[in-house]
Every structure is written in C-alpha cells, then in structure tokens.
Amino acid sequence: MTPTWLTDALQKRFDELTQQANGDPKIKRTNEQTRQALEHIEAQIEQEGRNAFLQWEEQWFYAQTVEKEWYYAKGVRDGVQLILSLTKDAPV
C-alpha cells in the first residue's frame, strides 16, 4: 500500500507534468489534429449515435488518465526500489 503523502505527491507531480505536456508543440499539434478528427466524426453521425459516442469518449479518456497515472506511480516506485537496492550496501 502506497502512503497517502506519496500518492498526493505523485498526483501533484503528474498534474505538473500534464501542464508541461499541454505546452509542448508536438503534443499541441497532435491534440489539435485529434480534435479536428473528432469534430469531423461528430458532424457525420446522428444525435443518438453522437450521445453514445460521447459516453464512450468520456470513459475512454478517463481510462487513459488512470493508466497514465498508474505508469507514472509505478515508475517512481521502481526508481525508489532501484536506488534503495543500489545504495543498500554502499559505503557511507
């Protein structure tokens, strides 16, 4: 079980990285292309299909966020374990 303070710190760092990523030109360009593609799809489907698609899209984005947060937290834990194992027998 991850301590609450570590979970909070990881969430804060993840939020900071998200802000930085949103300023990256390549990510901005990709997000804009994705937004345009989505607008094209939405213009092509009827209201009932649009509502179903929007529900799916919302769930998909949530799932992507949960997965990215998991990868980030796992990477931090792996890094801490690596540092601890490398320094365990190191002279002080």
C-alpha positions in Angstrom: 0.0 0.0 0.0 1.4 3.4 -1.0 1.4 6.0 1.8 -1.1 8.9 1.3 1.6 11.5 1.3 3.4 9.7 -1.6 0.1 9.3 -3.5 -0.5 13.1 -3.0 3.0 14.0 -4.1 2.7 11.7 -7.2 -0.6 13.3 -8.1 0.8 16.8 -7.8 3.8 15.9 -10.0 1.5 14.2 -12.5 -0.6 17.3 -12.7 2.5 19.5 -13.2 3.7 17.2 -16.0 0.3 17.4 -17.6 0.5 21.2 -17.6 4.0 21.0 -19.2 2.9 18.5 -21.8 0.0 20.7 -22.8 2.6 23.4 -23.7 4.7 21.1 -25.8 4.3 22.0 -29.6 4.2 18.4 -30.8 1.6 17.4 -28.2 -0.4 20.6 -29.0 -0.3 19.8 -32.8 -1.4 16.2 -32.2 -4.2 17.2 -29.9 -5.4 19.8 -32.5 -5.4 17.1 -35.2 -7.3 14.8 -32.8 -9.8 17.5 -32.1 -10.4 18.2 -35.8 -10.9 14.5 -36.5 -13.4 14.2 -33.6 -15.3 17.2 -35.0 -15.5 15.5 -38.4 -16.8 12.3 -36.8 -19.4 14.2 -34.8 -20.6 16.0 -37.9 -21.2 12.7 -39.6 -23.3 10.9 -37.0 -26.9 11.4 -35.8 -27.7 12.6 -32.3 -28.4 9.2 -30.9 -25.1 7.9 -32.1 -23.4 11.1 -31.0 -24.6 10.6 -27.4 -23.4 7.0 -27.3 -20.0 8.1 -28.8 -19.7 10.9 -26.3 -20.3 8.5 -23.4 -17.7 6.1 -24.8 -15.2 9.0 -25.3 -15.6 10.2 -21.8 -15.0 6.7 -20.4 -12.0 6.2 -22.8 -10.4 9.5 -21.7 -10.9 8.5 -18.0 -9.3 5.1 -18.6 -6.3 6.7 -20.4 -5.8 9.0 -17.4 -6.0 6.2 -14.9 -3.5 4.2 -16.9 -1.0 7.1 -17.3 -1.2 7.8 -13.6 -0.5 4.1 -12.9 2.5 4.1 -15.2 3.9 7.2 -13.6 3.4 5.9 -10.0 4.9 2.5 -10.9 7.9 4.2 -12.5 8.5 6.3 -9.3 8.2 3.2 -7.1 10.6 1.2 -9.4 13.1 4.1 -9.3 12.9 4.2 -5.5 13.5 0.5 -5.3 16.4 0.7 -7.7 18.0 3.5 -5.6 17.5 1.6 -2.4 19.0 -1.6 -3.8 22.0 0.2 -5.3 22.7 2.1 -2.1 21.9 -0.7 0.4 25.5 -2.0 0.6 27.2 1.2 -0.5 29.7 2.7 2.0 28.5 5.8 3.8 
